[in-house]
Every structure is written in structure tokens, then in C-alpha cells.
Amino acid sequence: MLWACFAQETEALHRSFQTHQEAWLSYQAYLDPLPFVDRTNKSMALMKGNSMERYLRLQGRALQRFLQTAPSVHYLTEK
């Protein structure tokens, strides 16, 4: 169950990622005219660096670590 919810590509993940992209474009447009915001923040580099592949890779690793520390929950993490 955990694996299906957090470490597999789903329609919900695609929608979430689309919302994330819309958000960083909106934030970038909002910050652009502000003279006191530095170039690094205006570029939204941290938000742009995210991807579904990166998310799935990180979640998969986190679930593997979780399984190593909590072996009694294997039934929740079936792939």
C-alpha cells in the first residue's frame, strides 16, 4: 500500500507535478519585478530542479530504509 501510494507513478502524481509547475511559474512571475529579490530566488532553481523521476527515486529509497527499520510492516509496502 505505501509503495503504491508514494513510490509508483500515478495519475495523481502527474496532476500534482502539473500543479507544482504552474506554481513555480506563478511564483517566478510574481518575484520578477521585485528589485530586492536576488537572481537565484527569481530563477526558482530549487523548484525547477524537481521532477517525477527524482521524487519516485527519493521515495523508493526512503521506503527501503523504512523497511529496514520496521520489518513488521512488509505487508504495507508490497510492490
The 8 nearest C-alpha neighbors of each residue, nearest first, counted from 0:
[[1, 75, 3, 76, 2, 4, 77, 74],
 [2, 0, 76, 4, 3, 75, 5, 6],
 [1, 3, 76, 6, 0, 5, 4, 78],
 [4, 2, 0, 7, 1, 5, 6, 78],
 [5, 3, 1, 2, 0, 6, 7, 9],
 [4, 6, 2, 3, 1, 7, 58, 55],
 [7, 5, 2, 55, 59, 58, 3, 4],
 [8, 6, 3, 5, 9, 2, 55, 4],
 [7, 9, 12, 6, 10, 55, 13, 51],
 [10, 8, 12, 11, 7, 13, 4, 3],
 [9, 11, 13, 12, 14, 8, 15, 16],
 [12, 10, 14, 9, 13, 15, 8, 16],
 [13, 11, 15, 9, 10, 14, 16, 8],
 [12, 14, 10, 16, 11, 15, 17, 9],
 [15, 13, 17, 11, 16, 12, 18, 10],
 [14, 16, 12, 18, 17, 13, 11, 19],
 [15, 17, 19, 13, 18, 14, 12, 20],
 [18, 16, 14, 20, 19, 15, 13, 21],
 [19, 17, 21, 15, 16, 20, 22, 14],
 [18, 20, 16, 22, 17, 21, 15, 23],
 [21, 19, 17, 23, 22, 18, 16, 24],
 [22, 20, 18, 24, 19, 23, 25, 17],
 [23, 21, 19, 25, 20, 24, 26, 18],
 [22, 24, 26, 25, 20, 21, 27, 19],
 [23, 25, 27, 21, 22, 26, 28, 20],
 [26, 24, 22, 28, 23, 27, 29, 21],
 [27, 25, 23, 29, 28, 24, 22, 30],
 [26, 28, 24, 30, 25, 29, 41, 23],
 [29, 27, 25, 31, 26, 30, 24, 32],
 [28, 30, 26, 27, 31, 25, 32, 33],
 [31, 29, 27, 33, 28, 32, 41, 26],
 [30, 32, 28, 33, 29, 27, 41, 34],
 [33, 31, 30, 34, 29, 28, 36, 35],
 [32, 34, 30, 31, 35, 36, 29, 37],
 [35, 33, 36, 32, 37, 31, 30, 38],
 [34, 36, 33, 37, 32, 30, 38, 31],
 [37, 35, 34, 33, 40, 41, 38, 30],
 [36, 38, 39, 40, 41, 35, 34, 42],
 [39, 37, 41, 40, 42, 36, 43, 31],
 [40, 38, 42, 41, 37, 44, 43, 36],
 [39, 41, 43, 42, 38, 37, 36, 44],
 [42, 40, 38, 43, 39, 30, 27, 31],
 [41, 43, 44, 39, 40, 38, 27, 47],
 [44, 42, 40, 41, 46, 45, 47, 27],
 [43, 45, 47, 42, 46, 48, 39, 40],
 [46, 44, 48, 47, 43, 49, 40, 42],
 [45, 47, 48, 43, 44, 49, 23, 19],
 [48, 46, 44, 49, 45, 43, 23, 20],
 [49, 47, 45, 46, 44, 50, 43, 53],
 [50, 48, 47, 46, 53, 51, 45, 54],
 [51, 49, 53, 52, 54, 48, 16, 47],
 [50, 52, 54, 53, 55, 16, 49, 12],
 [51, 53, 55, 50, 54, 56, 49, 57],
 [54, 52, 56, 50, 51, 55, 57, 49],
 [53, 55, 51, 57, 52, 56, 58, 50],
 [56, 54, 58, 6, 52, 57, 53, 59],
 [55, 57, 53, 59, 54, 58, 52, 60],
 [58, 56, 54, 60, 59, 55, 53, 61],
 [57, 59, 61, 55, 6, 60, 56, 54],
 [60, 58, 56, 62, 6, 61, 57, 55],
 [61, 59, 63, 57, 58, 62, 64, 56],
 [60, 62, 58, 64, 63, 59, 65, 57],
 [63, 61, 65, 59, 64, 60, 58, 66],
 [62, 64, 60, 66, 65, 61, 59, 67],
 [65, 63, 67, 61, 62, 66, 60, 68],
 [64, 66, 62, 68, 63, 67, 69, 61],
 [67, 65, 69, 63, 70, 64, 68, 62],
 [66, 68, 64, 65, 69, 70, 63, 62],
 [67, 69, 65, 66, 70, 64, 63, 71],
 [70, 68, 66, 71, 67, 65, 72, 73],
 [71, 69, 66, 72, 73, 67, 68, 65],
 [70, 72, 69, 73, 74, 66, 68, 75],
 [73, 71, 74, 70, 75, 69, 76, 66],
 [74, 72, 76, 75, 71, 70, 77, 66],
 [73, 75, 72, 76, 77, 0, 71, 1],
 [76, 74, 0, 73, 72, 1, 77, 2],
 [75, 77, 2, 1, 73, 0, 74, 78],
 [78, 76, 74, 75, 2, 0, 73, 1],
 [77, 2, 76, 3, 0, 1, 7, 6]]
